[in-house]
Amino acid sequence: MIDKFKKMLIKIPFKTLIICFAFFTIVIIFDEMPHLFSFFKEYKSDVIVNIFNFARDLRTLYHNIRWLFWSLYIVNIVLLLLKIFLKNKSIKIMSINTFENVKVNICTKYIYENKDFYKDLSNNIKILENNYLNYTGIVKELDKYVENFMEGKNEKYYAFAGILHTPFILRLGYKVGDGTYFKLFHKKRNEDVFKLLTSKKTYSGNYPKLKVEKKLKDSDTLIVSIATTFPITDKQLSKFDINNNSFLKFETEDKGFDVIIAEQQVDDYKKIIFENIREIVRTKNIKKIHLCVSSSVAFTFALGQGFSENYDPEIIIYNFEGQQYTWGIKLFEKAENSIVALDEKVNTEL
């Protein structure tokens, strides 16, 4: 019963409660100032007389139901205060999965958790098998889901949790954008629950340094690899012709499934990555970026939030499976034109 009440209250718009509070307050103020009504008696205008009569009738009605009026007024104040309290203790969680046999258990300390679990898409992937070009339907579904998720903003905080193929994660982050701050969940390798990354307020300590390696060529194509979980080798990138295109490599000194542990770490890594990418884009007049990421779901999502169609060139984010990059998503394209299926070698020319 209490949970149902919280859920109902959290969905009541602040605007509605504020308007009701303002109305009740104005009525009370006017009732305490009866001389304002007598002021209208001096005017002979029919309009003024009608306003006076209407105000007088309202005042009479108010006195007849004063007990009900004050009860509603007090209830409105209580709901407003509870709304403020619950909003600061509430979080809305976007949760999606595209892999089989994955159960998302989420653990937070928030009083109200609105866990928005999207339907399991793993069966869609299984049915399509290696028909990557048909993944456009999944991209379209996810784009629509994000749009619906972002429509209602009743909670104080928003977050993302799930296990998906890398291109889907990055596009989800991009579609969410950086206008709304998203907290990020991560499931450690030896645990069964998703927990929030350590917040900026509570984190203290060091994390692995992010190393940067550049190999610039006279090309308008840039190959970018970002590795915090597993190394991304030159052999794995052979399809992208890294010898004839500019290549930008980011890699943490220590790698593993649980390297990304804190919000501040995510922000620091993102700052380094975007500063380097955009500098090369500007100086080398880059038109296309081929992006390969080996990192946690949390960091990949946050990375997607940082890209912008207004500031960045065409970006294709690729998926690694069967020891090779097999398909990708054009980040800024419409869903129906977004999927790229890889042959033996990627055409890096526009």
Backbone hydrogen bonds in HBPLUS format (Angstrom, degrees):
<---DONOR---> <-ACCEPTOR-->    atom                        ^
c    i                          cat <-CA-CA->   ^        H-A-AA   ^      H-
h    n   atom  resd res      DA  || num        DHA   H-A  angle D-A-AA Bond
n    s   type  num  typ     dist DA aas  dist angle  dist       angle   num
A0005-PHE N   A0001-MET O   3.00 MM   4  6.28 152.7  2.08 145.6 153.1     1
A0006-LYS N   A0002-ILE O   2.92 MM   4  6.23 159.2  1.97 151.8 157.2     2
A0007-LYS N   A0003-ASP O   2.93 MM   4  6.12 159.5  1.97 146.4 152.2     3
A0008-MET N   A0004-LYS O   2.91 MM   4  6.12 153.9  1.98 145.3 152.3     4
A0009-LEU N   A0005-PHE O   2.84 MM   4  6.03 165.5  1.86 153.4 157.6     5
A0010-ILE N   A0006-LYS O   2.86 MM   4  5.96 162.6  1.89 152.4 156.9     6
A0011-LYS N   A0008-MET O   3.21 MM   3  5.41 138.2  2.39  98.9 110.2     7
A0012-ILE N   A0009-LEU O   3.09 MM   3  5.32 152.1  2.18 105.7 114.0     8
A0016-THR N   A0013-PRO O   3.16 MM   3  5.50 127.5  2.45 104.3 115.7     9
A0018-ILE N   A0014-PHE O   2.92 MM   4  6.14 157.9  1.97 158.1 165.3    10
A0019-ILE N   A0015-LYS O   2.92 MM   4  6.06 160.9  1.96 150.3 154.9    11
A0020-CYS N   A0016-THR O   3.09 MM   4  6.29 162.4  2.12 148.3 152.9    12
A0021-PHE N   A0017-LEU O   2.97 MM   4  6.12 156.9  2.02 142.4 149.2    13
A0022-ALA N   A0018-ILE O   2.88 MM   4  6.11 159.3  1.92 150.2 155.7    14
A0023-PHE N   A0019-ILE O   2.95 MM   4  6.18 158.4  2.00 149.3 155.0    15
A0024-PHE N   A0020-CYS O   2.97 MM   4  6.18 173.5  1.97 156.8 158.0    16
A0025-THR N   A0021-PHE O   2.99 MM   4  6.10 162.1  2.03 148.8 154.1    17
A0026-ILE N   A0022-ALA O   2.98 MM   4  6.14 158.6  2.03 148.8 154.1    18
A0027-VAL N   A0023-PHE O   3.08 MM   4  6.32 164.3  2.11 155.8 159.5    19
A0028-ILE N   A0024-PHE O   3.11 MM   4  6.36 160.1  2.15 149.4 154.6    20
A0029-ILE N   A0025-THR O   2.97 MM   4  6.21 159.4  2.01 150.2 155.9    21
A0030-PHE N   A0026-ILE O   2.98 MM   4  6.22 164.7  2.00 154.9 158.2    22
A0031-ASP N   A0027-VAL O   3.01 MM   4  6.19 149.3  2.11 144.9 153.6    23
A0032-GLU N   A0028-ILE O   3.14 MM   4  6.38 139.9  2.30 143.2 153.0    24
A0032-GLU N   A0029-ILE O   3.15 MM   3  5.22 128.9  2.42  96.3 109.4    25
A0033-MET N   A0030-PHE O   3.10 MM   3  5.07 157.3  2.16 100.6 107.5    26
A0036-LEU N   A0033-MET O   3.13 MM   3  5.99 164.3  2.15 125.0 129.0    27
A0037-PHE N   A0034-PRO O   3.00 MM   3  5.59 140.8  2.16 114.4 123.5    28
A0039-PHE N   A0035-HIS O   3.19 MM   4  6.34 134.3  2.41 138.0 148.6    29
A0040-PHE N   A0037-PHE O   3.14 MM   3  5.66 143.5  2.28 110.2 118.3    30
A0041-LYS N   A0038-SER O   3.13 MM   3  5.45 149.8  2.23 106.2 114.7    31
A0043-TYR N   A0040-PHE O   3.14 MM   3  5.72 161.8  2.17 116.6 121.9    32
A0049-VAL N   A0045-SER O   2.89 MM   4  6.13 160.8  1.92 151.8 157.8    33
A0050-ASN N   A0046-ASP O   2.86 MM   4  6.02 154.1  1.92 145.2 152.2    34
A0051-ILE N   A0047-VAL O   2.95 MM   4  6.24 155.0  2.01 147.4 154.4    35
A0052-PHE N   A0048-ILE O   2.88 MM   4  6.12 161.3  1.91 151.0 156.3    36
A0053-ASN N   A0049-VAL O   2.88 MM   4  6.12 162.1  1.91 149.3 154.1    37
A0054-PHE N   A0050-ASN O   2.87 MM   4  6.06 157.6  1.92 147.2 153.6    38
A0055-ALA N   A0051-ILE O   2.88 MM   4  6.09 163.4  1.90 153.7 157.9    39
A0056-ARG N   A0052-PHE O   2.85 MM   4  6.05 152.3  1.92 147.2 155.7    40
A0057-ASP N   A0053-ASN O   2.89 MM   4  6.11 155.2  1.95 145.9 152.4    41
A0058-LEU N   A0054-PHE O   2.93 MM   4  6.20 156.3  1.99 147.8 154.5    42
A0059-ARG N   A0055-ALA O   2.93 MM   4  6.14 151.6  2.02 141.7 149.6    43
A0060-THR N   A0056-ARG O   2.95 MM   4  6.23 152.5  2.03 145.7 153.0    44
A0061-LEU N   A0057-ASP O   2.84 MM   4  6.12 161.4  1.88 149.7 155.0    45
A0062-TYR N   A0058-LEU O   2.78 MM   4  5.99 154.8  1.84 146.5 154.1    46
A0063-HIS N   A0059-ARG O   3.04 MM   4  6.32 153.7  2.11 144.3 150.1    47
A0064-ASN N   A0060-THR O   3.04 MM   4  6.35 142.3  2.19 143.8 154.6    48
A0064-ASN N   A0061-LEU O   3.10 MM   3  5.08 123.0  2.44  93.6 108.5    49
A0065-ILE N   A0061-LEU O   3.08 MM   4  6.38 142.4  2.23 149.0 158.4    50
A0068-LEU N   A0065-ILE O   2.96 MM   3  5.34 118.2  2.35 106.9 122.0    51
A0069-PHE N   A0065-ILE O   2.86 MM   4  6.12 164.6  1.88 161.5 166.8    52
A0070-TRP N   A0066-ARG O   2.87 MM   4  6.05 171.4  1.87 159.3 160.0    53
A0071-SER N   A0067-TRP O   3.07 MM   4  6.15 146.0  2.19 134.5 144.1    54
A0072-LEU N   A0068-LEU O   2.93 MM   4  6.19 160.6  1.97 152.4 156.7    55
A0073-TYR N   A0069-PHE O   2.88 MM   4  6.11 150.5  1.97 145.9 155.4    56
A0074-ILE N   A0070-TRP O   2.95 MM   4  6.10 160.7  1.99 146.4 150.0    57
A0075-VAL N   A0071-SER O   2.95 MM   4  6.16 160.2  1.99 146.8 152.9    58
A0076-ASN N   A0072-LEU O   2.84 MM   4  5.99 155.8  1.90 145.3 152.0    59
A0077-ILE N   A0073-TYR O   3.06 MM   4  6.36 154.1  2.13 144.7 151.2    60
A0078-VAL N   A0074-ILE O   2.94 MM   4  6.21 161.7  1.97 152.3 157.2    61
A0079-LEU N   A0075-VAL O   2.86 MM   4  6.07 164.1  1.89 154.7 158.9    62
A0080-LEU N   A0076-ASN O   2.92 MM   4  6.06 152.5  2.00 143.7 151.6    63
A0081-LEU N   A0077-ILE O   2.97 MM   4  6.22 158.0  2.02 149.7 154.9    64
A0082-LEU N   A0078-VAL O   2.89 MM   4  6.12 162.7  1.92 152.1 157.4    65
A0083-LYS N   A0079-LEU O   2.77 MM   4  5.83 150.4  1.85 143.1 152.0    66
A0084-ILE N   A0080-LEU O   3.04 MM   4  6.28 157.4  2.10 144.4 149.3    67
A0085-PHE N   A0081-LEU O   3.01 MM   4  6.28 160.4  2.05 147.1 152.6    68
A0086-LEU N   A0082-LEU O   2.76 MM   4  5.93 171.9  1.77 157.4 159.5    69
A0087-LYS N   A0083-LYS O   2.86 MM   4  5.87 154.1  1.92 146.3 153.8    70
A0088-ASN N   A0084-ILE O   3.32 MM   4  6.48 154.6  2.39 141.8 146.8    71
A0089-LYS N   A0086-LEU O   2.96 MM   3  4.89 141.4  2.11  96.3 108.4    72
A0090-SER N   A0087-LYS O   3.37 MM   3  5.12 161.7  2.40 106.3 104.7    73
A0112-TYR N   A0089-LYS O   3.19 MM  23  6.34 175.7  2.19 147.7 148.7    74
A0157-TYR N   A0090-SER O   3.26 MM  67  6.40 154.7  2.33 138.9 146.3    75
A0091-ILE N   A0112-TYR O   3.05 MM  21  6.52 146.9  2.16 156.8 167.1    76
A0114-ASN N   A0091-ILE O   2.87 MM  23  6.14 167.3  1.89 160.1 163.4    77
A0092-LYS N   A0157-TYR O   2.91 MM  65  6.34 158.8  1.96 146.1 148.7    78
A0159-ALA N   A0092-LYS O   2.94 MM  67  6.26 145.1  2.07 157.1 156.3    79
A0093-ILE N   A0114-ASN O   2.84 MM  21  6.08 162.3  1.87 147.0 152.0    80
A0116-ASP N   A0093-ILE O   2.82 MM  23  5.66 152.0  1.89 151.4 160.9    81
A0094-MET N   A0159-ALA O   2.82 MM  65  6.09 174.0  1.83 150.7 149.2    82
A0161-ALA N   A0094-MET O   2.82 MM  67  6.17 155.4  1.88 169.3 172.4    83
A0095-SER N   A0116-ASP O   3.28 MM  21  6.06 156.8  2.34 143.1 136.2    84
A0118-TYR N   A0095-SER O   2.88 MM  23  6.12 174.8  1.89 176.1 175.2    85
A0121-LEU N   A0097-ASN O   3.03 MM  24  6.11 159.8  2.07 170.0 166.1    86
A0098-THR N   A0163-ILE O   3.09 MM  65  6.60 158.3  2.14 154.3 154.5    87
A0194-PHE N   A0105-ASN O   2.67 MM  89  5.97 166.4  1.69 167.7 172.5    88
A0107-CYS N   A0194-PHE O   3.06 MM  87  6.10 161.8  2.09 170.6 167.4    89
A0124-ASN N   A0121-LEU O   3.09 MM   3  5.25 122.6  2.43  99.7 113.9    90
A0125-ILE N   A0121-LEU O   3.22 MM   4  6.63 155.2  2.29 151.7 157.8    91
A0126-LYS N   A0122-SER O   2.98 MM   4  6.25 154.8  2.05 144.8 152.1    92
A0127-ILE N   A0123-ASN O   2.92 MM   4  6.13 158.5  1.97 150.4 154.8    93
A0128-LEU N   A0124-ASN O   3.12 MM   4  6.32 158.4  2.17 145.6 151.2    94
A0129-GLU N   A0125-ILE O   2.96 MM   4  6.03 133.1  2.19 142.1 154.7    95
A0131-ASN N   A0128-LEU O   2.88 MM   3  5.41 164.3  1.91 138.6 143.0    96
A0134-ASN N   A0131-ASN O   2.95 MM   3  5.73 151.5  2.03 121.7 129.8    97
A0135-TYR N   A0132-TYR O   2.85 MM   3  5.35 163.6  1.88 119.8 123.5    98
A0138-ILE N   A0135-TYR O   2.93 MM   3  5.24 123.5  2.25 106.2 120.4    99
A0139-VAL N   A0135-TYR O   3.05 MM   4  6.43 160.6  2.08 157.2 162.9   100
A0140-LYS N   A0136-THR O   2.93 MM   4  6.14 156.9  1.98 146.8 152.9   101
A0141-GLU N   A0137-GLY O   3.04 MM   4  6.27 155.3  2.11 141.7 148.1   102
A0142-LEU N   A0138-ILE O   2.94 MM   4  6.21 165.3  1.96 156.3 159.5   103
A0143-ASP N   A0139-VAL O   2.90 MM   4  6.10 157.8  1.95 150.5 156.8   104
A0144-LYS N   A0140-LYS O   3.08 MM   4  6.27 158.8  2.13 147.4 152.4   105
A0145-TYR N   A0141-GLU O   2.90 MM   4  6.17 153.4  1.97 147.7 155.9   106
A0146-VAL N   A0142-LEU O   2.99 MM   4  6.22 163.3  2.02 153.1 155.9   107
A0147-GLU N   A0143-ASP O   3.11 MM   4  6.33 159.1  2.16 144.0 149.9   108
A0148-ASN N   A0144-LYS O   2.99 MM   4  6.28 160.4  2.03 152.2 156.4   109
A0149-PHE N   A0145-TYR O   2.85 MM   4  6.04 157.6  1.90 151.4 158.6   110
A0150-MET N   A0146-VAL O   2.99 MM   4  6.15 154.2  2.06 152.5 157.5   111
A0151-GLU N   A0148-ASN O   3.23 MM   3  5.28 152.7  2.31 100.7 108.8   112
A0183-LYS N   A0158-TYR O   2.67 MM  25  6.05 165.7  1.69 156.1 153.0   113
A0160-PHE N   A0183-LYS O   3.05 MM  23  6.60 139.5  2.22 150.9 160.8   114
A0185-PHE N   A0160-PHE O   3.05 MM  25  6.11 155.2  2.11 176.3 169.2   115
A0168-PHE N   A0165-HIS O   2.97 MM   3  5.57 122.0  2.32 118.3 132.2   116
A0169-ILE N   A0165-HIS O   3.18 MM   4  6.47 156.7  2.23 152.1 159.1   117
A0170-LEU N   A0166-THR O   3.07 MM   4  6.32 169.3  2.08 165.2 165.9   118
A0171-ARG N   A0167-PRO O   3.08 MM   4  6.21 161.0  2.12 146.1 151.4   119
A0172-LEU N   A0168-PHE O   2.94 MM   4  6.12 154.5  2.01 147.2 154.4   120
A0173-GLY N   A0169-ILE O   3.02 MM   4  6.35 161.3  2.05 155.1 159.3   121
A0174-TYR N   A0170-LEU O   2.95 MM   4  6.23 157.2  2.01 147.0 153.6   122
A0175-LYS N   A0171-ARG O   2.82 MM   4  6.02 162.2  1.85 154.2 158.5   123
A0176-VAL N   A0172-LEU O   2.94 MM   4  6.18 150.4  2.03 148.7 156.6   124
A0177-GLY N   A0173-GLY O   2.97 MM   4  6.17 157.3  2.02 146.6 153.1   125
A0197-LEU N   A0184-LEU O   2.87 MM  13  5.94 153.1  1.94 174.0 172.5   126
A0186-HIS N   A0195-LYS O   2.83 MM   9  5.53 157.6  1.87 147.6 151.9   127
A0195-LYS N   A0186-HIS O   3.06 MM   9  5.53 173.7  2.07 137.2 135.4   128
A0191-GLU N   A0188-LYS O   3.09 MM   3  5.30 167.7  2.11 116.2 117.6   129
A0198-THR N   A0261-ILE O   2.99 MM  63  6.26 160.2  2.03 152.9 146.4   130
A0263-GLU N   A0198-THR O   2.91 MM  65  6.06 169.1  1.92 165.8 163.8   131
A0203-TYR N   A0199-SER O   3.03 MM   4  5.98 139.6  2.19 151.5 161.2   132
A0253-GLU N   A0209-LYS O   3.02 MM  44  5.77 147.5  2.13 157.7 168.0   133
A0211-LYS N   A0251-GLU O   2.78 MM  40  5.22 158.6  1.83 146.0 143.5   134
A0251-GLU N   A0211-LYS O   3.05 MM  40  5.22 153.7  2.12 140.1 146.5   135
A0213-GLU N   A0249-LYS O   2.85 MM  36  4.97 154.5  1.91 147.8 153.7   136
A0249-LYS N   A0213-GLU O   2.78 MM  36  4.97 173.1  1.79 157.5 159.6   137
A0215-LYS N   A0247-PHE O   2.81 MM  32  5.00 150.3  1.90 155.4 158.5   138
A0247-PHE N   A0215-LYS O   2.74 MM  32  5.00 159.5  1.78 139.6 146.9   139
A0287-LYS N   A0220-ASP O   2.69 MM  67  5.41 166.9  1.71 146.5 147.9   140
A0288-LYS N   A0220-ASP O   3.37 MM  68  6.83 152.0  2.46 154.9 159.5   141
A0222-LEU N   A0288-LYS O   2.92 MM  66  6.32 163.6  1.95 160.8 166.4   142
A0290-HIS N   A0222-LEU O   2.91 MM  68  6.34 157.5  1.96 156.1 163.6   143
A0223-ILE N   A0246-SER O   2.78 MM  23  6.16 168.2  1.80 157.4 159.9   144
A0248-LEU N   A0223-ILE O   2.80 MM  25  6.16 164.6  1.82 168.1 172.8   145
A0224-VAL N   A0290-HIS O   2.87 MM  66  6.14 171.6  1.87 162.4 163.7   146
A0292-CYS N   A0224-VAL O   2.88 MM  68  6.25 159.0  1.93 161.1 168.2   147
A0225-SER N   A0248-LEU O   3.00 MM  23  6.52 156.2  2.06 157.3 164.2   148
A0250-PHE N   A0225-SER O   2.80 MM  25  6.07 163.5  1.83 159.0 164.8   149
A0226-ILE N   A0292-CYS O   2.90 MM  66  6.37 152.1  1.98 157.6 166.3   150
A0294-SER N   A0226-ILE O   2.78 MM  68  6.14 166.1  1.80 167.9 170.6   151
A0227-ALA N   A0250-PHE O   2.93 MM  23  6.21 156.6  1.99 140.2 147.4   152
A0252-THR N   A0227-ALA O   3.12 MM  25  6.64 155.5  2.19 165.0 171.6   153
A0228-THR N   A0294-SER O   2.82 MM  66  6.14 170.9  1.83 161.4 161.9   154
A0256-GLY N   A0228-THR O   2.97 MM  28  6.47 154.9  2.03 139.0 143.7   155
A0229-THR N   A0294-SER O   2.98 MM  65  5.58 163.8  2.00 141.9 139.7   156
A0237-LEU N   A0233-THR O   3.26 MM   4  6.58 133.8  2.49 137.5 149.8   157
A0237-LEU N   A0234-ASP O   3.08 MM   3  5.02 131.0  2.33  93.1 106.9   158
A0238-SER N   A0235-LYS O   3.17 MM   3  5.09 164.0  2.20 107.2 109.1   159
A0240-PHE N   A0237-LEU O   2.91 MM   3  5.61 157.4  1.96 122.6 129.6   160
A0241-ASP N   A0238-SER O   3.31 MM   3  5.61 172.9  2.32 113.7 114.7   161
A0346-VAL N   A0239-LYS O   2.87 MM 107  5.46 160.3  1.91 132.7 139.4   162
A0244-ASN N   A0241-ASP O   3.16 MM   3  5.81 153.3  2.24 116.3 122.7   163
A0266-VAL N   A0262-ALA O   3.16 MM   4  6.53 156.0  2.22 148.2 153.9   164
A0267-ASP N   A0263-GLU O   3.01 MM   4  6.36 162.2  2.04 154.9 159.2   165
A0268-ASP N   A0264-GLN O   2.94 MM   4  6.13 158.8  1.98 149.0 154.7   166
A0269-TYR N   A0265-GLN O   2.96 MM   4  6.15 166.9  1.98 154.7 157.9   167
A0270-LYS N   A0266-VAL O   2.94 MM   4  6.08 164.0  1.97 151.2 156.2   168
A0271-LYS N   A0267-ASP O   3.01 MM   4  6.16 155.1  2.07 144.4 150.8   169
A0272-ILE N   A0268-ASP O   3.18 MM   4  6.47 161.5  2.21 149.4 153.1   170
A0273-ILE N   A0269-TYR O   2.93 MM   4  6.17 167.6  1.95 157.1 160.8   171
A0274-PHE N   A0270-LYS O   2.90 MM   4  5.99 178.1  1.90 159.3 160.0   172
A0275-GLU N   A0271-LYS O   3.07 MM   4  5.99 155.2  2.14 141.9 149.2   173
A0276-ASN N   A0272-ILE O   3.18 MM   4  6.26 161.8  2.21 146.4 150.8   174
A0277-ILE N   A0273-ILE O   2.94 MM   4  6.11 167.6  1.95 154.8 158.9   175
A0278-ARG N   A0274-PHE O   3.00 MM   4  5.88 168.1  2.01 143.5 147.5   176
A0279-GLU N   A0275-GLU O   3.12 MM   4  6.08 140.0  2.29 134.3 144.5   177
A0280-ILE N   A0276-ASN O   3.20 MM   4  6.40 163.0  2.23 149.6 152.7   178
A0281-VAL N   A0277-ILE O   2.92 MM   4  6.16 160.1  1.96 152.2 158.7   179
A0282-ARG N   A0278-ARG O   3.07 MM   4  6.05 151.8  2.15 133.0 139.8   180
A0283-THR N   A0279-GLU O   2.94 MM   4  6.16 168.5  1.95 151.7 154.9   181
A0284-LYS N   A0280-ILE O   2.83 MM   4  5.59 159.0  1.87 149.1 154.1   182
A0286-ILE N   A0281-VAL O   3.10 MM   5  4.57 146.6  2.22 119.2 128.9   183
A0314-GLU N   A0287-LYS O   3.31 MM  27  6.33 142.6  2.46 143.7 136.6   184
A0289-ILE N   A0314-GLU O   2.74 MM  25  6.11 151.5  1.82 156.0 166.0   185
A0316-ILE N   A0289-ILE O   2.93 MM  27  6.33 157.5  1.99 165.2 172.7   186
A0291-LEU N   A0316-ILE O   2.81 MM  25  5.92 177.5  1.81 166.2 166.1   187
A0318-TYR N   A0291-LEU O   3.04 MM  27  6.34 157.9  2.09 172.2 178.2   188
A0300-THR N   A0296-SER O   3.02 MM   4  6.17 163.1  2.05 151.7 156.9   189
A0301-PHE N   A0297-VAL O   2.96 MM   4  6.11 160.6  2.00 154.7 159.2   190
A0302-ALA N   A0298-ALA O   3.08 MM   4  6.32 164.9  2.10 148.2 152.4   191
A0303-LEU N   A0299-PHE O   2.83 MM   4  6.00 150.2  1.92 146.9 155.6   192
A0304-GLY N   A0300-THR O   3.03 MM   4  6.29 153.1  2.11 144.3 150.7   193
A0305-GLN N   A0301-PHE O   3.16 MM   4  6.55 143.7  2.30 144.8 154.5   194
A0306-GLY N   A0303-LEU O   3.02 MM   3  5.36 141.6  2.17 105.3 116.2   195
A0307-PHE N   A0304-GLY O   3.34 MM   3  5.66 151.4  2.42 107.2 114.0   196
A0311-TYR N   A0308-SER O   3.18 MM   3  5.38 140.0  2.35 102.1 112.2   197
A0312-ASP N   A0308-SER O   2.87 MM   4  5.71 155.4  1.93 160.9 166.3   198
A0331-LEU N   A0315-ILE O   2.86 MM  16  5.61 156.8  1.91 155.7 163.3   199
A0317-ILE N   A0329-ILE O   3.02 MM  12  5.43 158.4  2.07 149.8 147.3   200
A0329-ILE N   A0317-ILE O   2.88 MM  12  5.43 150.9  1.96 147.1 154.2   201
A0319-ASN N   A0327-TRP O   2.73 MM   8  5.61 157.0  1.79 175.1 174.4   202
A0326-THR N   A0319-ASN O   3.08 MM   7  6.15 149.0  2.18 164.2 173.6   203
A0321-GLU N   A0324-GLN O   2.87 MM   3  5.55 159.1  1.91 164.2 157.1   204
A0324-GLN N   A0321-GLU O   3.20 MM   3  5.55 145.2  2.33 105.5 114.4   205
A0342-LEU N   A0326-THR O   2.93 MM  16  5.23 168.6  1.95 140.0 141.1   206
A0328-GLY N   A0340-VAL O   2.72 MM  12  4.94 150.1  1.81 146.2 153.5   207
A0340-VAL N   A0328-GLY O   2.81 MM  12  4.94 159.2  1.85 141.7 140.9   208
A0330-LYS N   A0338-SER O   2.68 MM   8  4.77 161.5  1.72 140.5 147.1   209
A0333-GLU N   A0330-LYS O   3.35 MM   3  5.55 152.7  2.43 105.7 113.5   210
A0337-ASN N   A0334-LYS O   2.96 MM   3  5.59 151.6  2.04 120.0 128.6   211
A0338-SER N   A0335-ALA O   3.16 MM   3  5.01 171.5  2.17 111.5 112.1   212
